């Protein structure tokens, strides 16, 4: 059994989506002065490796604290679409995705509306990407309206191509959250 860490390190250098808050990690207490070490963290809910809840784009949609935990874990596959051009097309999405967490190794490509609709028809459990965004606002709405969590900014997906694995990407239980940073992992073998 092996564990592959799919999570970006959070820090000052972590890229953020244009217009989102920068990540700030500020020392609060040092062992020398107070006997314990602690930092203050300031960032948006969609910083680093994170998951989007329906409320992110759907008015009245479920917030992250209301999404059932079983949506954040399951059998995962990686689809390598780096060699394609433009938006990811439906024919690049596998046919047998029912109940799976489908993660796209994109090289910066985004899902098309049609590919998102195919994933919904295929009854996918969750989707993810190594890119900063899975796709347009329409793509987000298609997936989130169907209750499909969206993982963004995943790393190390190249280590999982051709393998089936257990994916776990648990969010913080943020009250009324539109999403949450996660520690995403794949358990292989």
WOCOR-V94624 format. One record per pair of residues at least 12 apart in sequence whose C-alpha atoms are under 8 Angstrom apart, sorted by the first residue. I is the first residue (numbers start at 1). J is the second residue. D is the distance in whole Angstrom. If there is no record, write none. Layout:
# WOCOR-V94624
I J D
I J D
This chain:
# WOCOR-V94624
1 187 7
1 188 6
1 189 5
2 187 6
2 188 5
2 189 6
3 185 7
3 186 6
3 187 5
3 188 6
4 156 7
4 159 8
4 185 6
4 186 5
4 187 6
4 188 8
5 155 8
5 156 7
5 183 8
5 184 6
5 185 5
5 186 7
6 154 5
6 155 5
6 156 6
6 157 7
6 183 7
6 184 5
6 185 5
6 186 7
7 48 8
7 49 6
7 153 8
7 154 6
7 155 6
7 182 7
7 183 6
7 184 5
7 185 7
8 48 6
8 49 6
8 153 7
8 154 7
8 155 6
9 48 7
10 23 8
10 47 8
10 48 6
11 23 6
11 24 7
11 25 7
12 24 6
12 25 7
14 48 7
15 48 7
16 47 6
16 48 7
17 47 8
17 132 7
20 44 7
21 43 6
21 44 6
22 42 8
22 43 6
22 44 8
23 41 8
23 42 6
23 43 5
23 44 8
23 47 7
24 40 8
24 41 6
24 42 5
24 43 6
25 39 6
25 40 6
25 41 5
25 42 6
26 39 5
26 40 5
26 41 7
27 39 4
27 40 6
28 40 6
45 177 7
45 178 7
45 179 6
45 180 5
45 181 6
46 179 6
46 180 6
46 181 6
47 180 8
47 181 6
48 152 8
48 153 6
48 181 7
49 151 7
49 152 6
49 153 5
49 154 6
49 181 6
49 182 6
49 183 7
49 184 8
50 151 6
50 152 6
50 153 7
50 171 8
50 179 7
50 180 5
50 181 4
50 182 5
51 149 6
51 150 5
51 151 4
51 152 6
51 169 8
51 171 7
51 179 5
51 180 6
51 181 6
51 182 7
52 64 8
52 149 6
52 150 5
52 151 6
52 178 6
52 179 4
52 180 7
53 67 7
53 144 7
53 147 8
53 149 6
53 150 7
53 177 8
53 178 5
53 179 5
54 141 8
54 144 5
54 145 6
54 147 6
54 148 8
54 149 7
54 178 7
55 177 8
55 178 5
55 179 8
56 178 5
56 179 7
57 137 8
57 140 7
57 141 6
57 144 7
58 141 7
58 144 7
58 145 7
61 145 8
63 175 8
63 176 5
63 177 5
63 178 5
63 179 7
64 171 7
64 173 7
64 174 7
64 175 7
64 176 7
64 177 5
64 178 6
64 179 5
64 180 7
65 172 8
65 173 5
65 174 6
65 175 6
65 176 7
65 177 7
69 170 7
71 125 6
71 126 7
71 148 8
71 149 7
72 126 7
72 149 8
72 167 8
72 168 6
72 169 5
72 170 6
72 171 8
73 101 8
73 166 7
73 167 5
73 168 4
73 169 6
73 170 8
74 99 8
74 100 6
74 101 6
74 125 8
74 166 6
74 167 5
74 168 7
75 99 8
75 100 5
75 101 6
75 164 7
75 165 6
75 166 5
75 167 6
76 100 6
76 101 4
76 102 6
76 103 7
76 164 6
76 165 5
76 166 6
76 167 5
76 186 8
77 100 7
77 101 6
77 102 5
77 103 6
77 160 8
77 161 7
77 162 8
77 163 7
77 164 5
77 165 7
78 102 6
78 103 5
78 104 6
78 105 7
78 157 7
78 160 6
78 161 5
78 162 7
78 163 8
79 93 8
79 94 8
79 102 7
79 103 6
79 104 5
79 105 6
79 161 7
80 104 6
80 105 5
80 106 6
80 158 8
80 161 7
81 104 7
81 105 6
81 106 5
81 107 8
81 109 8
82 105 6
82 106 5
82 107 5
82 108 8
82 109 7
85 109 8
86 109 7
86 110 8
87 109 6
87 110 5
87 111 5
87 112 5
88 109 7
88 110 6
88 111 5
88 112 6
88 115 7
89 111 7
89 112 6
89 114 7
89 115 5
90 112 8
90 114 6
90 115 4
90 116 8
90 118 6
91 115 8
92 115 8
93 115 7
93 118 8
93 119 7
95 122 7
96 122 7
97 119 7
97 122 6
97 123 7
97 124 5
98 122 5
98 123 5
98 124 5
98 125 7
99 123 6
99 124 5
99 125 5
100 124 5
100 125 5
100 126 7
101 124 6
101 125 5
101 126 5
101 127 6
101 128 8
101 167 7
102 124 7
102 125 8
102 126 6
102 127 5
102 128 6
103 127 6
103 128 4
103 129 5
103 130 8
103 157 8
104 127 8
104 128 6
104 129 5
104 130 7
104 157 8
105 129 6
105 130 6
105 157 6
105 158 7
106 129 7
106 130 6
106 131 7
107 130 8
107 131 7
108 130 8
108 131 5
109 131 7
110 131 8
110 133 7
110 134 5
110 135 5
110 136 8
111 134 6
111 135 5
111 136 8
111 139 7
112 135 7
112 136 8
112 139 7
113 138 7
113 139 5
113 142 8
116 139 6
116 142 7
116 143 6
117 142 7
117 143 8
120 143 7
120 146 7
124 148 7
125 148 6
125 149 8
126 148 5
126 149 5
126 150 6
126 151 8
127 148 7
127 149 7
127 150 5
127 151 6
128 150 5
128 151 4
128 152 6
128 154 7
129 151 6
129 152 5
129 153 6
129 154 6
130 152 6
130 153 5
130 154 4
130 155 6
130 157 7
131 152 6
131 153 5
131 154 7
132 152 6
132 153 5
133 152 6
133 153 8
134 150 7
134 151 8
134 152 7
154 184 8
163 188 8
164 188 7
165 186 6
165 187 6
165 188 5
165 189 7
166 186 5
166 187 5
166 188 7
167 184 7
167 185 6
167 186 5
167 187 7
168 184 6
168 185 5
168 186 6
169 182 6
169 183 6
169 184 4
169 185 6
170 182 6
170 183 7
170 184 7
171 183 8
